[in-house]
Amino acid sequence: MSLILDDGERRLANELLGRFLDDHERGLAERPILPEVDRGALQALLDDGFPAEGVGVEGFFRDLDERILPNSTAVSHPRFLAYVLGPPNGIGAYAEAVAATLNQNCNFWQLSPAASVVERTVLTWLAGLFGFDTERCGGILTGGGSIATLNALTVALHDRRPDFRAAGLQAGGAPLIVYTSAEAHRCVDKAAAILGLGLDNVRRIPTDEHQRMRTDLLAEAIRADREAGRDPFCVVATSGTVTTGAVDPIAEIADLAEAEKLWLHVDGAYGALFVLAEQTAHLFGAVSRADSVALDPHKLLFAPLEAGCLIVRDAEKLRRAYAYSSSYLTVQEDPLMRDYMDYGPQLSRNFKALKVWAALRTFGTDAFRSALSGMLDLAAHLARRVDDEPSLRLMAPATLTAVCVEVPGLSPDGHAALLARLAAEGTALLGPAVVDGRDGIRACVANHRTTRADIDAVVERLVSLIAELTSVRV
Ligand SMILES: Cc1ncc(COP(=O)(O)O)c(C=O)c1O
């Protein structure tokens, strides 16, 4: 069998792909959010031996219909309200197909000239949203927010320890300390552990009553570390915490970081792109004072996974951390020719920027502004409905689109049972939440397909399930 599809096979593949995409779109609201999966049967279904002979184009599409689709989670369902995972925008699948066809290697210019400029353009657009100096700043698209934060901490480390490339952490010196809030995402811990900083050197600063990092306690922690001979070097603030969507006081933290000569990284993976929405733009006014910021176009720009983004205020610092010369690569020095292998850890890289560029070109920024505004309105509506229901209580203000809800008097297992019941009967997928040590459930409107009717249906079902549970308890 040749690895090239002939004309007939290509026609068939085009038709079957078109049908797959159409059926998927039309059937979305009817599909179960979570597939009913028998783990053993699924394993047997998909692991039926290394295929010596192929099943052909038709067989592959049959596999999709019979084996893959029925066992996939419907993340685009309008009542998929768990985690921070949006449905891909409409052009995403097409852009991915084109990226796979062109197969540009976004490592250096010669292998990806248009892709390099598209990536730079996308980064400039995103940096411009926050008012970064786009002449000076740089960045790179990544696999996600976690990788962007890992890269940011790497740059911070190189900046603080100029001999880090040669000597690593083996050169000794006072222990380097990273500060972040108690509500920060685990990717900060992961980055610190991967880089050899050690979790013992990550300070989790307590938050205020709205889950925002307490700047006074941050200052105290820095002082205590200095007095103990340690070396505070980086603070990671969060613009939209994963649980409640709290936005740390970035301006205050930036003042302190400046005074203390700390690298300021902002984890904006969940929230910072809400800068596009009128209601919340003001929350992100100080983000451009950060040395680096992590964003996730695969969340709020609804790019298909994966598309994360790191922006660094001074592109040269990013380059210093990652640029290596190699005799086996054909590169030329030219400021207009950006070699992305010099701005991150990967050599071979796919054309992630295409799907982000395609979405912004196809729909225009205003379409995203209005999608995000709509999601914020829905979250506010949900928060109001929760406030109006005697059997429900809001656990934190809904700053962005994460709404955490508890049922007063219900045990942690009871909350888990509610989530399981909503999922099993197909009403909605919500996630768990722990706020101030209390268990609850969390609906995150990260989905541009969700409507007010979906939100109302979830609230009404929750209330009736709680009434059932309560009557059982009585
Ligand atoms: C605040 C925050 N940071 C980081 C991440 C991790 O992003 P990713 O899954 O793209 O690595 C998330 C994911 O939800 C998040 O909410």
The ligand as an ORCA input file, in Angstrom:
! r2SCAN-3c Opt
* xyz 0 1
  C      -4.471     29.338     36.452
  C      -4.021     28.202     35.580
  N      -2.708     28.028     35.342
  C      -2.252     27.024     34.587
  C      -3.102     26.115     34.015
  C      -2.552     24.997     33.211
  O      -2.745     25.261     31.862
  P      -2.511     24.087     30.787
  O      -3.525     23.048     31.095
  O      -2.720     24.779     29.486
  O      -1.127     23.575     30.962
  C      -4.485     26.245     34.235
  C      -5.429     25.279     33.662
  O      -6.616     25.333     33.849
  C      -4.948     27.303     35.026
  O      -6.263     27.500     35.263
*
